[in-house]
Amino acid sequence: MTALTWAIRLIIFAFLVVFAIGNTETVTLHFLFGYLWDAPLVILLLAFFAAGAVLGALSLLGVIFRLRREVARLKRAQNAPVVVPSEVVQPPVL
């Protein structure tokens, strides 16, 4: 199984290397206020992919922290002692 995993990784790596070699031409990215950025296309794609991955991870932080708080609360509730009344008092019959 590990040989298959390494073979798949090698194929993906080879594909990415061929993609990077094929996209080395310089492109110009126009920002606001007349700022220009000249860089190879593969570098721009990598930069925007990384920025998207970081923003996606940051968008999940709220959900992760909320779920951790809920798990901690449920663990505390599970470990709390259960109070069982020792005697049930019957109300008087009228």
SEFIZA-3560 file (N, C-alpha, C; in Angstrom, 3 decimals):
REM SEFIZA-3560
<numar><xx>0.825</xx><yy>-1.192</yy><zz>0.000</zz><atom>N</atom></numar>
<numar><xx>0.000</xx><yy>0.000</yy><zz>0.000</zz><atom>CA</atom></numar>
<numar><xx>0.867</xx><yy>1.252</yy><zz>0.000</zz><atom>C</atom></numar>
<numar><xx>1.980</xx><yy>1.218</yy><zz>0.732</zz><atom>N</atom></numar>
<numar><xx>2.840</xx><yy>2.395</yy><zz>0.755</zz><atom>CA</atom></numar>
<numar><xx>3.481</xx><yy>2.629</yy><zz>-0.603</zz><atom>C</atom></numar>
<numar><xx>3.752</xx><yy>1.559</yy><zz>-1.358</zz><atom>N</atom></numar>
<numar><xx>4.313</xx><yy>1.723</yy><zz>-2.702</zz><atom>CA</atom></numar>
<numar><xx>3.313</xx><yy>2.427</yy><zz>-3.608</zz><atom>C</atom></numar>
<numar><xx>2.051</xx><yy>2.069</yy><zz>-3.480</zz><atom>N</atom></numar>
<numar><xx>1.010</xx><yy>2.730</yy><zz>-4.270</zz><atom>CA</atom></numar>
<numar><xx>0.896</xx><yy>4.200</yy><zz>-3.896</zz><atom>C</atom></numar>
<numar><xx>0.956</xx><yy>4.506</yy><zz>-2.619</zz><atom>N</atom></numar>
<numar><xx>0.878</xx><yy>5.893</yy><zz>-2.163</zz><atom>CA</atom></numar>
<numar><xx>2.046</xx><yy>6.702</yy><zz>-2.710</zz><atom>C</atom></numar>
<numar><xx>3.256</xx><yy>6.145</yy><zz>-2.645</zz><atom>N</atom></numar>
<numar><xx>4.413</xx><yy>6.860</yy><zz>-3.169</zz><atom>CA</atom></numar>
<numar><xx>4.339</xx><yy>7.011</yy><zz>-4.679</zz><atom>C</atom></numar>
<numar><xx>3.783</xx><yy>6.034</yy><zz>-5.376</zz><atom>N</atom></numar>
<numar><xx>3.634</xx><yy>6.138</yy><zz>-6.827</zz><atom>CA</atom></numar>
<numar><xx>2.669</xx><yy>7.269</yy><zz>-7.184</zz><atom>C</atom></numar>
<numar><xx>1.579</xx><yy>7.379</yy><zz>-6.453</zz><atom>N</atom></numar>
<numar><xx>0.614</xx><yy>8.459</yy><zz>-6.700</zz><atom>CA</atom></numar>
<numar><xx>1.246</xx><yy>9.807</yy><zz>-6.398</zz><atom>C</atom></numar>
<numar><xx>2.005</xx><yy>9.899</yy><zz>-5.306</zz><atom>N</atom></numar>
<numar><xx>2.688</xx><yy>11.156</yy><zz>-4.975</zz><atom>CA</atom></numar>
<numar><xx>3.678</xx><yy>11.545</yy><zz>-6.065</zz><atom>C</atom></numar>
<numar><xx>4.415</xx><yy>10.568</yy><zz>-6.592</zz><atom>N</atom></numar>
<numar><xx>5.390</xx><yy>10.837</yy><zz>-7.639</zz><atom>CA</atom></numar>
<numar><xx>4.711</xx><yy>11.320</yy><zz>-8.915</zz><atom>C</atom></numar>
<numar><xx>3.583</xx><yy>10.734</yy><zz>-9.240</zz><atom>N</atom></numar>
<numar><xx>2.832</xx><yy>11.162</yy><zz>-10.433</zz><atom>CA</atom></numar>
<numar><xx>2.333</xx><yy>12.590</yy><zz>-10.255</zz><atom>C</atom></numar>
<numar><xx>1.788</xx><yy>12.909</yy><zz>-9.095</zz><atom>N</atom></numar>
<numar><xx>1.301</xx><yy>14.268</yy><zz>-8.840</zz><atom>CA</atom></numar>
<numar><xx>2.453</xx><yy>15.265</yy><zz>-8.879</zz><atom>C</atom></numar>
<numar><xx>3.591</xx><yy>14.904</yy><zz>-8.268</zz><atom>N</atom></numar>
<numar><xx>4.753</xx><yy>15.793</yy><zz>-8.279</zz><atom>CA</atom></numar>
<numar><xx>5.239</xx><yy>16.030</yy><zz>-9.704</zz><atom>C</atom></numar>
<numar><xx>5.313</xx><yy>14.974</yy><zz>-10.508</zz><atom>N</atom></numar>
<numar><xx>5.751</xx><yy>15.115</yy><zz>-11.902</zz><atom>CA</atom></numar>
<numar><xx>4.793</xx><yy>16.009</yy><zz>-12.676</zz><atom>C</atom></numar>
<numar><xx>3.495</xx><yy>15.840</yy><zz>-12.452</zz><atom>N</atom></numar>
<numar><xx>2.506</xx><yy>16.689</yy><zz>-13.116</zz><atom>CA</atom></numar>
<numar><xx>2.704</xx><yy>18.151</yy><zz>-12.734</zz><atom>C</atom></numar>
<numar><xx>2.935</xx><yy>18.424</yy><zz>-11.451</zz><atom>N</atom></numar>
<numar><xx>3.127</xx><yy>19.802</yy><zz>-11.013</zz><atom>CA</atom></numar>
<numar><xx>4.414</xx><yy>20.408</yy><zz>-11.563</zz><atom>C</atom></numar>
<numar><xx>5.469</xx><yy>19.615</yy><zz>-11.669</zz><atom>N</atom></numar>
<numar><xx>6.719</xx><yy>20.117</yy><zz>-12.244</zz><atom>CA</atom></numar>
<numar><xx>6.519</xx><yy>20.464</yy><zz>-13.718</zz><atom>C</atom></numar>
<numar><xx>5.865</xx><yy>19.589</yy><zz>-14.459</zz><atom>N</atom></numar>
<numar><xx>5.596</xx><yy>19.868</yy><zz>-15.881</zz><atom>CA</atom></numar>
<numar><xx>4.702</xx><yy>21.099</yy><zz>-16.020</zz><atom>C</atom></numar>
<numar><xx>3.721</xx><yy>21.254</yy><zz>-15.135</zz><atom>N</atom></numar>
<numar><xx>2.846</xx><yy>22.430</yy><zz>-15.153</zz><atom>CA</atom></numar>
<numar><xx>3.645</xx><yy>23.700</yy><zz>-14.886</zz><atom>C</atom></numar>
<numar><xx>4.545</xx><yy>23.655</yy><zz>-13.906</zz><atom>N</atom></numar>
<numar><xx>5.359</xx><yy>24.828</yy><zz>-13.570</zz><atom>CA</atom></numar>
<numar><xx>6.309</xx><yy>25.190</yy><zz>-14.706</zz><atom>C</atom></numar>
<numar><xx>6.899</xx><yy>24.194</yy><zz>-15.332</zz><atom>N</atom></numar>
<numar><xx>7.812</xx><yy>24.469</yy><zz>-16.443</zz><atom>CA</atom></numar>
<numar><xx>7.061</xx><yy>25.064</yy><zz>-17.634</zz><atom>C</atom></numar>
<numar><xx>5.836</xx><yy>24.637</yy><zz>-17.838</zz><atom>N</atom></numar>
<numar><xx>5.042</xx><yy>25.140</yy><zz>-18.959</zz><atom>CA</atom></numar>
<numar><xx>4.458</xx><yy>26.521</yy><zz>-18.734</zz><atom>C</atom></numar>
<numar><xx>4.471</xx><yy>27.032</yy><zz>-17.512</zz><atom>N</atom></numar>
<numar><xx>3.855</xx><yy>28.328</yy><zz>-17.215</zz><atom>CA</atom></numar>
<numar><xx>4.866</xx><yy>29.302</yy><zz>-16.615</zz><atom>C</atom></numar>
<numar><xx>5.999</xx><yy>29.459</yy><zz>-17.286</zz><atom>N</atom></numar>
<numar><xx>7.029</xx><yy>30.352</yy><zz>-16.765</zz><atom>CA</atom></numar>
<numar><xx>6.976</xx><yy>31.743</yy><zz>-17.381</zz><atom>C</atom></numar>
<numar><xx>6.066</xx><yy>31.973</yy><zz>-18.305</zz><atom>N</atom></numar>
<numar><xx>6.009</xx><yy>33.291</yy><zz>-18.931</zz><atom>CA</atom></numar>
<numar><xx>5.574</xx><yy>34.349</yy><zz>-17.912</zz><atom>C</atom></numar>
<numar><xx>6.091</xx><yy>35.537</yy><zz>-18.068</zz><atom>N</atom></numar>
<numar><xx>5.820</xx><yy>36.628</yy><zz>-17.130</zz><atom>CA</atom></numar>
<numar><xx>4.461</xx><yy>37.245</yy><zz>-17.437</zz><atom>C</atom></numar>
<numar><xx>3.691</xx><yy>37.461</yy><zz>-16.399</zz><atom>N</atom></numar>
<numar><xx>2.395</xx><yy>38.120</yy><zz>-16.515</zz><atom>CA</atom></numar>
<numar><xx>2.391</xx><yy>39.337</yy><zz>-15.599</zz><atom>C</atom></numar>
<numar><xx>1.519</xx><yy>40.276</yy><zz>-15.898</zz><atom>N</atom></numar>
<numar><xx>1.407</xx><yy>41.497</yy><zz>-15.101</zz><atom>CA</atom></numar>
<numar><xx>0.068</xx><yy>41.492</yy><zz>-14.392</zz><atom>C</atom></numar>
<numar><xx>0.124</xx><yy>41.658</yy><zz>-13.097</zz><atom>N</atom></numar>
<numar><xx>-1.087</xx><yy>41.747</yy><zz>-12.292</zz><atom>CA</atom></numar>
<numar><xx>-1.280</xx><yy>43.196</yy><zz>-11.900</zz><atom>C</atom></numar>
<numar><xx>-2.432</xx><yy>43.773</yy><zz>-12.228</zz><atom>N</atom></numar>
<numar><xx>-2.726</xx><yy>45.178</yy><zz>-11.955</zz><atom>CA</atom></numar>
<numar><xx>-3.517</xx><yy>45.278</yy><zz>-10.659</zz><atom>C</atom></numar>
<numar><xx>-2.933</xx><yy>45.945</yy><zz>-9.664</zz><atom>N</atom></numar>
<numar><xx>-3.608</xx><yy>46.192</yy><zz>-8.404</zz><atom>CA</atom></numar>
<numar><xx>-4.229</xx><yy>47.584</yy><zz>-8.425</zz><atom>C</atom></numar>
<numar><xx>-4.818</xx><yy>47.962</yy><zz>-7.299</zz><atom>N</atom></numar>
<numar><xx>-5.384</xx><yy>49.308</yy><zz>-7.174</zz><atom>CA</atom></numar>
<numar><xx>-4.278</xx><yy>50.355</yy><zz>-7.108</zz><atom>C</atom></numar>
<numar><xx>-4.625</xx><yy>51.583</yy><zz>-7.413</zz><atom>N</atom></numar>
<numar><xx>-3.738</xx><yy>52.741</yy><zz>-7.330</zz><atom>CA</atom></numar>
<numar><xx>-2.530</xx><yy>52.613</yy><zz>-8.246</zz><atom>C</atom></numar>
<numar><xx>-2.671</xx><yy>51.899</yy><zz>-9.351</zz><atom>N</atom></numar>
<numar><xx>-1.626</xx><yy>51.814</yy><zz>-10.348</zz><atom>CA</atom></numar>
<numar><xx>-0.457</xx><yy>50.914</yy><zz>-10.002</zz><atom>C</atom></numar>
<numar><xx>-0.560</xx><yy>50.117</yy><zz>-8.957</zz><atom>N</atom></numar>
<numar><xx>0.518</xx><yy>49.212</yy><zz>-8.579</zz><atom>CA</atom></numar>
<numar><xx>0.493</xx><yy>47.993</yy><zz>-9.495</zz><atom>C</atom></numar>
<numar><xx>1.652</xx><yy>47.630</yy><zz>-10.034</zz><atom>N</atom></numar>
<numar><xx>1.771</xx><yy>46.487</yy><zz>-10.934</zz><atom>CA</atom></numar>
<numar><xx>2.704</xx><yy>45.453</yy><zz>-10.326</zz><atom>C</atom></numar>
<numar><xx>2.421</xx><yy>44.190</yy><zz>-10.593</zz><atom>N</atom></numar>
<numar><xx>3.284</xx><yy>43.107</yy><zz>-10.119</zz><atom>CA</atom></numar>
<numar><xx>3.579</xx><yy>42.207</yy><zz>-11.306</zz><atom>C</atom></numar>
<numar><xx>4.839</xx><yy>42.172</yy><zz>-11.718</zz><atom>N</atom></numar>
<numar><xx>5.284</xx><yy>41.300</yy><zz>-12.803</zz><atom>CA</atom></numar>
<numar><xx>5.929</xx><yy>40.063</yy><zz>-12.192</zz><atom>C</atom></numar>
<numar><xx>5.389</xx><yy>38.895</yy><zz>-12.514</zz><atom>N</atom></numar>
<numar><xx>5.926</xx><yy>37.651</yy><zz>-11.980</zz><atom>CA</atom></numar>
<numar><xx>5.547</xx><yy>36.515</yy><zz>-12.930</zz><atom>C</atom></numar>
<numar><xx>6.255</xx><yy>35.404</yy><zz>-12.840</zz><atom>N</atom></numar>
<numar><xx>5.857</xx><yy>34.238</yy><zz>-13.651</zz><atom>CA</atom></numar>
<numar><xx>4.460</xx><yy>33.751</yy><zz>-13.250</zz><atom>C</atom></numar>
<numar><xx>3.761</xx><yy>33.232</yy><zz>-14.213</zz><atom>N</atom></numar>
<numar><xx>2.381</xx><yy>32.801</yy><zz>-13.987</zz><atom>CA</atom></numar>
<numar><xx>2.288</xx><yy>31.744</yy><zz>-12.894</zz><atom>C</atom></numar>
<numar><xx>3.217</xx><yy>30.816</yy><zz>-12.864</zz><atom>N</atom></numar>
<numar><xx>3.153</xx><yy>29.745</yy><zz>-11.872</zz><atom>CA</atom></numar>
<numar><xx>3.320</xx><yy>30.312</yy><zz>-10.461</zz><atom>C</atom></numar>
<numar><xx>4.124</xx><yy>31.365</yy><zz>-10.286</zz><atom>N</atom></numar>
<numar><xx>4.294</xx><yy>31.984</yy><zz>-8.966</zz><atom>CA</atom></numar>
<numar><xx>2.997</xx><yy>32.669</yy><zz>-8.532</zz><atom>C</atom></numar>
<numar><xx>2.346</xx><yy>33.353</yy><zz>-9.460</zz><atom>N</atom></numar>
<numar><xx>1.070</xx><yy>34.000</yy><zz>-9.121</zz><atom>CA</atom></numar>
<numar><xx>0.007</xx><yy>32.964</yy><zz>-8.757</zz><atom>C</atom></numar>
<numar><xx>-0.047</xx><yy>31.872</yy><zz>-9.513</zz><atom>N</atom></numar>
<numar><xx>-1.023</xx><yy>30.827</yy><zz>-9.195</zz><atom>CA</atom></numar>
<numar><xx>-0.756</xx><yy>30.227</yy><zz>-7.821</zz><atom>C</atom></numar>
<numar><xx>0.504</xx><yy>29.971</yy><zz>-7.521</zz><atom>N</atom></numar>
<numar><xx>0.870</xx><yy>29.421</yy><zz>-6.213</zz><atom>CA</atom></numar>
<numar><xx>0.520</xx><yy>30.397</yy><zz>-5.089</zz><atom>C</atom></numar>
<numar><xx>0.790</xx><yy>31.685</yy><zz>-5.299</zz><atom>N</atom></numar>
<numar><xx>0.501</xx><yy>32.684</yy><zz>-4.269</zz><atom>CA</atom></numar>
<numar><xx>-1.004</xx><yy>32.779</yy><zz>-3.988</zz><atom>C</atom></numar>
<numar><xx>-1.806</xx><yy>32.802</yy><zz>-5.041</zz><atom>N</atom></numar>
<numar><xx>-3.241</xx><yy>32.918</yy><zz>-4.829</zz><atom>CA</atom></numar>
<numar><xx>-3.849</xx><yy>31.615</yy><zz>-4.303</zz><atom>C</atom></numar>
<numar><xx>-3.283</xx><yy>30.468</yy><zz>-4.662</zz><atom>N</atom></numar>
<numar><xx>-3.738</xx><yy>29.204</yy><zz>-4.083</zz><atom>CA</atom></numar>
<numar><xx>-3.449</xx><yy>29.176</yy><zz>-2.588</zz><atom>C</atom></numar>
<numar><xx>-2.234</xx><yy>29.593</yy><zz>-2.206</zz><atom>N</atom></numar>
<numar><xx>-1.862</xx><yy>29.614</yy><zz>-0.788</zz><atom>CA</atom></numar>
<numar><xx>-2.740</xx><yy>30.602</yy><zz>-0.014</zz><atom>C</atom></numar>
<numar><xx>-2.999</xx><yy>31.762</yy><zz>-0.591</zz><atom>N</atom></numar>
<numar><xx>-3.860</xx><yy>32.738</yy><zz>0.083</zz><atom>CA</atom></numar>
<numar><xx>-5.279</xx><yy>32.190</yy><zz>0.259</zz><atom>C</atom></numar>
<numar><xx>-5.790</xx><yy>31.491</yy><zz>-0.725</zz><atom>N</atom></numar>
<numar><xx>-7.113</xx><yy>30.885</yy><zz>-0.606</zz><atom>CA</atom></numar>
<numar><xx>-7.156</xx><yy>29.798</yy><zz>0.449</zz><atom>C</atom></numar>
<numar><xx>-6.094</xx><yy>29.001</yy><zz>0.540</zz><atom>N</atom></numar>
<numar><xx>-6.035</xx><yy>27.955</yy><zz>1.567</zz><atom>CA</atom></numar>
<numar><xx>-5.994</xx><yy>28.567</yy><zz>2.959</zz><atom>C</atom></numar>
<numar><xx>-5.233</xx><yy>29.638</yy><zz>3.122</zz><atom>N</atom></numar>
<numar><xx>-5.154</xx><yy>30.309</yy><zz>4.428</zz><atom>CA</atom></numar>
<numar><xx>-6.499</xx><yy>30.916</yy><zz>4.799</zz><atom>C</atom></numar>
<numar><xx>-7.151</xx><yy>31.582</yy><zz>3.869</zz><atom>N</atom></numar>
<numar><xx>-8.469</xx><yy>32.165</yy><zz>4.156</zz><atom>CA</atom></numar>
<numar><xx>-9.505</xx><yy>31.087</yy><zz>4.457</zz><atom>C</atom></numar>
<numar><xx>-9.449</xx><yy>29.973</yy><zz>3.771</zz><atom>N</atom></numar>
<numar><xx>-10.363</xx><yy>28.864</yy><zz>4.054</zz><atom>CA</atom></numar>
<numar><xx>-10.148</xx><yy>28.301</yy><zz>5.445</zz><atom>C</atom></numar>
<numar><xx>-8.887</xx><yy>28.155</yy><zz>5.852</zz><atom>N</atom></numar>
<numar><xx>-8.588</xx><yy>27.652</yy><zz>7.194</zz><atom>CA</atom></numar>
<numar><xx>-9.037</xx><yy>28.649</yy><zz>8.257</zz><atom>C</atom></numar>
<numar><xx>-8.833</xx><yy>29.938</yy><zz>8.002</zz><atom>N</atom></numar>
<numar><xx>-9.266</xx><yy>30.955</yy><zz>8.966</zz><atom>CA</atom></numar>
<numar><xx>-10.786</xx><yy>30.991</yy><zz>9.106</zz><atom>C</atom></numar>
<numar><xx>-11.491</xx><yy>30.702</yy><zz>8.020</zz><atom>N</atom></numar>
<numar><xx>-12.950</xx><yy>30.723</yy><zz>8.100</zz><atom>CA</atom></numar>
<numar><xx>-13.490</xx><yy>29.579</yy><zz>8.952</zz><atom>C</atom></numar>
<numar><xx>-12.715</xx><yy>28.519</yy><zz>9.142</zz><atom>N</atom></numar>
<numar><xx>-13.148</xx><yy>27.382</yy><zz>9.951</zz><atom>CA</atom></numar>
<numar><xx>-12.799</xx><yy>27.518</yy><zz>11.431</zz><atom>C</atom></numar>
<numar><xx>-11.992</xx><yy>28.492</yy><zz>11.789</zz><atom>N</atom></numar>
<numar><xx>-11.552</xx><yy>28.616</yy><zz>13.178</zz><atom>CA</atom></numar>
<numar><xx>-12.715</xx><yy>28.808</yy><zz>14.146</zz><atom>C</atom></numar>
<numar><xx>-13.694</xx><yy>29.610</yy><zz>13.792</zz><atom>N</atom></numar>
<numar><xx>-14.847</xx><yy>29.827</yy><zz>14.665</zz><atom>CA</atom></numar>
<numar><xx>-15.598</xx><yy>28.541</yy><zz>14.941</zz><atom>C</atom></numar>
<numar><xx>-15.811</xx><yy>27.741</yy><zz>13.906</zz><atom>N</atom></numar>
<numar><xx>-16.528</xx><yy>26.475</yy><zz>14.062</zz><atom>CA</atom></numar>
<numar><xx>-15.709</xx><yy>25.519</yy><zz>14.931</zz><atom>C</atom></numar>
<numar><xx>-14.412</xx><yy>25.464</yy><zz>14.710</zz><atom>N</atom></numar>
<numar><xx>-13.559</xx><yy>24.557</yy><zz>15.483</zz><atom>CA</atom></numar>
<numar><xx>-13.583</xx><yy>24.916</yy><zz>16.961</zz><atom>C</atom></numar>
<numar><xx>-13.429</xx><yy>26.206</yy><zz>17.283</zz><atom>N</atom></numar>
<numar><xx>-13.437</xx><yy>26.614</yy><zz>18.688</zz><atom>CA</atom></numar>
<numar><xx>-14.793</xx><yy>26.375</yy><zz>19.343</zz><atom>C</atom></numar>
<numar><xx>-15.882</xx><yy>26.594</yy><zz>18.600</zz><atom>N</atom></numar>
<numar><xx>-17.215</xx><yy>26.347</yy><zz>19.153</zz><atom>CA</atom></numar>
<numar><xx>-17.396</xx><yy>24.862</yy><zz>19.462</zz><atom>C</atom></numar>
<numar><xx>-16.949</xx><yy>24.009</yy><zz>18.558</zz><atom>N</atom></numar>
<numar><xx>-17.085</xx><yy>22.572</yy><zz>18.781</zz><atom>CA</atom></numar>
<numar><xx>-16.210</xx><yy>22.098</yy><zz>19.941</zz><atom>C</atom></numar>
<numar><xx>-15.025</xx><yy>22.677</yy><zz>20.096</zz><atom>N</atom></numar>
<numar><xx>-14.168</xx><yy>22.309</yy><zz>21.233</zz><atom>CA</atom></numar>
<numar><xx>-14.812</xx><yy>22.698</yy><zz>22.556</zz><atom>C</atom></numar>
<numar><xx>-15.422</xx><yy>23.890</yy><zz>22.599</zz><atom>N</atom></numar>
<numar><xx>-16.115</xx><yy>24.302</yy><zz>23.823</zz><atom>CA</atom></numar>
<numar><xx>-17.271</xx><yy>23.368</yy><zz>24.129</zz><atom>C</atom></numar>
<numar><xx>-18.007</xx><yy>22.956</yy><zz>23.106</zz><atom>N</atom></numar>
<numar><xx>-19.140</xx><yy>22.058</yy><zz>23.316</zz><atom>CA</atom></numar>
<numar><xx>-18.679</xx><yy>20.692</yy><zz>23.811</zz><atom>C</atom></numar>
<numar><xx>-17.586</xx><yy>20.175</yy><zz>23.256</zz><atom>N</atom></numar>
<numar><xx>-17.055</xx><yy>18.890</yy><zz>23.707</zz><atom>CA</atom></numar>
<numar><xx>-16.608</xx><yy>18.986</yy><zz>25.162</zz><atom>C</atom></numar>
<numar><xx>-15.939</xx><yy>20.083</yy><zz>25.527</zz><atom>N</atom></numar>
<numar><xx>-15.499</xx><yy>20.256</yy><zz>26.913</zz><atom>CA</atom></numar>
<numar><xx>-16.699</xx><yy>20.334</yy><zz>27.857</zz><atom>C</atom></numar>
<numar><xx>-17.756</xx><yy>21.037</yy><zz>27.440</zz><atom>N</atom></numar>
<numar><xx>-18.958</xx><yy>21.138</yy><zz>28.264</zz><atom>CA</atom></numar>
<numar><xx>-19.615</xx><yy>19.772</yy><zz>28.436</zz><atom>C</atom></numar>
<numar><xx>-19.683</xx><yy>18.992</yy><zz>27.364</zz><atom>N</atom></numar>
<numar><xx>-20.291</xx><yy>17.664</yy><zz>27.447</zz><atom>CA</atom></numar>
<numar><xx>-19.463</xx><yy>16.716</yy><zz>28.311</zz><atom>C</atom></numar>
<numar><xx>-18.135</xx><yy>16.842</yy><zz>28.265</zz><atom>N</atom></numar>
<numar><xx>-17.292</xx><yy>16.006</yy><zz>29.128</zz><atom>CA</atom></numar>
<numar><xx>-17.492</xx><yy>16.361</yy><zz>30.593</zz><atom>C</atom></numar>
<numar><xx>-17.614</xx><yy>17.666</yy><zz>30.873</zz><atom>N</atom></numar>
<numar><xx>-17.868</xx><yy>18.080</yy><zz>32.262</zz><atom>CA</atom></numar>
<numar><xx>-19.216</xx><yy>17.564</yy><zz>32.732</zz><atom>C</atom></numar>
<numar><xx>-20.220</xx><yy>17.624</yy><zz>31.864</zz><atom>N</atom></numar>
<numar><xx>-21.553</xx><yy>17.144</yy><zz>32.239</zz><atom>CA</atom></numar>
<numar><xx>-21.548</xx><yy>15.626</yy><zz>32.438</zz><atom>C</atom></numar>
<numar><xx>-20.750</xx><yy>14.922</yy><zz>31.683</zz><atom>N</atom></numar>
<numar><xx>-20.682</xx><yy>13.470</yy><zz>31.814</zz><atom>CA</atom></numar>
<numar><xx>-19.988</xx><yy>13.071</yy><zz>33.115</zz><atom>C</atom></numar>
<numar><xx>-19.007</xx><yy>13.819</yy><zz>33.537</zz><atom>N</atom></numar>
<numar><xx>-18.254</xx><yy>13.493</yy><zz>34.742</zz><atom>CA</atom></numar>
<numar><xx>-18.880</xx><yy>14.067</yy><zz>36.014</zz><atom>C</atom></numar>
<numar><xx>-19.912</xx><yy>14.876</yy><zz>35.882</zz><atom>N</atom></numar>
<numar><xx>-20.553</xx><yy>15.465</yy><zz>37.065</zz><atom>CA</atom></numar>
<numar><xx>-21.313</xx><yy>14.382</yy><zz>37.827</zz><atom>C</atom></numar>
<numar><xx>-21.274</xx><yy>14.441</yy><zz>39.158</zz><atom>N</atom></numar>
<numar><xx>-22.008</xx><yy>13.431</yy><zz>39.935</zz><atom>CA</atom></numar>
<numar><xx>-23.522</xx><yy>13.620</yy><zz>39.768</zz><atom>C</atom></numar>
<numar><xx>-24.210</xx><yy>12.498</yy><zz>39.725</zz><atom>N</atom></numar>
<numar><xx>-25.660</xx><yy>12.525</yy><zz>39.584</zz><atom>CA</atom></numar>
<numar><xx>-26.262</xx><yy>12.490</yy><zz>40.988</zz><atom>C</atom></numar>
<numar><xx>-27.118</xx><yy>13.449</yy><zz>41.273</zz><atom>N</atom></numar>
<numar><xx>-27.768</xx><yy>13.521</yy><zz>42.582</zz><atom>CA</atom></numar>
<numar><xx>-29.071</xx><yy>12.738</yy><zz>42.508</zz><atom>C</atom></numar>
<numar><xx>-29.133</xx><yy>11.668</yy><zz>43.312</zz><atom>N</atom></numar>
<numar><xx>-30.330</xx><yy>10.835</yy><zz>43.357</zz><atom>CA</atom></numar>
<numar><xx>-30.979</xx><yy>11.048</yy><zz>44.722</zz><atom>C</atom></numar>
<numar><xx>-32.257</xx><yy>11.415</yy><zz>44.749</zz><atom>N</atom></numar>
<numar><xx>-32.903</xx><yy>11.609</yy><zz>46.055</zz><atom>CA</atom></numar>
<numar><xx>-32.983</xx><yy>10.274</yy><zz>46.804</zz><atom>C</atom></numar>
<numar><xx>-32.700</xx><yy>10.334</yy><zz>48.095</zz><atom>N</atom></numar>
<numar><xx>-32.684</xx><yy>9.107</yy><zz>48.898</zz><atom>CA</atom></numar>
<numar><xx>-34.096</xx><yy>8.653</yy><zz>49.266</zz><atom>C</atom></numar>
<numar><xx>-34.984</xx><yy>9.576</yy><zz>49.407</zz><atom>N</atom></numar>
<numar><xx>-36.348</xx><yy>9.225</yy><zz>49.792</zz><atom>CA</atom></numar>
<numar><xx>-37.310</xx><yy>10.131</yy><zz>49.075</zz><atom>C</atom></numar>
<numar><xx>-38.362</xx><yy>9.542</yy><zz>48.554</zz><atom>N</atom></numar>
<numar><xx>-39.362</xx><yy>10.326</yy><zz>47.861</zz><atom>CA</atom></numar>
<numar><xx>-40.464</xx><yy>10.636</yy><zz>48.868</zz><atom>C</atom></numar>
<numar><xx>-40.763</xx><yy>11.918</yy><zz>49.033</zz><atom>N</atom></numar>
<numar><xx>-41.798</xx><yy>12.340</yy><zz>49.985</zz><atom>CA</atom></numar>
<numar><xx>-43.119</xx><yy>12.392</yy><zz>49.230</zz><atom>C</atom></numar>
<numar><xx>-44.100</xx><yy>11.626</yy><zz>49.778</zz><atom>N</atom></numar>
<numar><xx>-45.424</xx><yy>11.614</yy><zz>49.161</zz><atom>CA</atom></numar>
<numar><xx>-46.230</xx><yy>12.803</yy><zz>49.692</zz><atom>C</atom></numar>
<numar><xx>-46.925</xx><yy>13.483</yy><zz>48.786</zz><atom>N</atom></numar>
<numar><xx>-47.766</xx><yy>14.583</yy><zz>49.272</zz><atom>CA</atom></numar>
<numar><xx>-48.945</xx><yy>14.036</yy><zz>50.066</zz><atom>C</atom></numar>
<numar><xx>-49.442</xx><yy>14.827</yy><zz>51.014</zz><atom>N</atom></numar>
<numar><xx>-50.584</xx><yy>14.345</yy><zz>51.815</zz><atom>CA</atom></numar>
<numar><xx>-51.830</xx><yy>14.170</yy><zz>50.947</zz><atom>C</atom></numar>
<numar><xx>-52.599</xx><yy>13.168</yy><zz>51.281</zz><atom>N</atom></numar>
<numar><xx>-53.821</xx><yy>12.886</yy><zz>50.558</zz><atom>CA</atom></numar>
<numar><xx>-54.954</xx><yy>13.672</yy><zz>51.231</zz><atom>C</atom></numar>
<numar><xx>-55.709</xx><yy>14.359</yy><zz>50.425</zz><atom>N</atom></numar>
<numar><xx>-56.819</xx><yy>15.163</yy><zz>50.975</zz><atom>CA</atom></numar>
<numar><xx>-58.134</xx><yy>14.521</yy><zz>50.835</zz><atom>C</atom></numar>
//
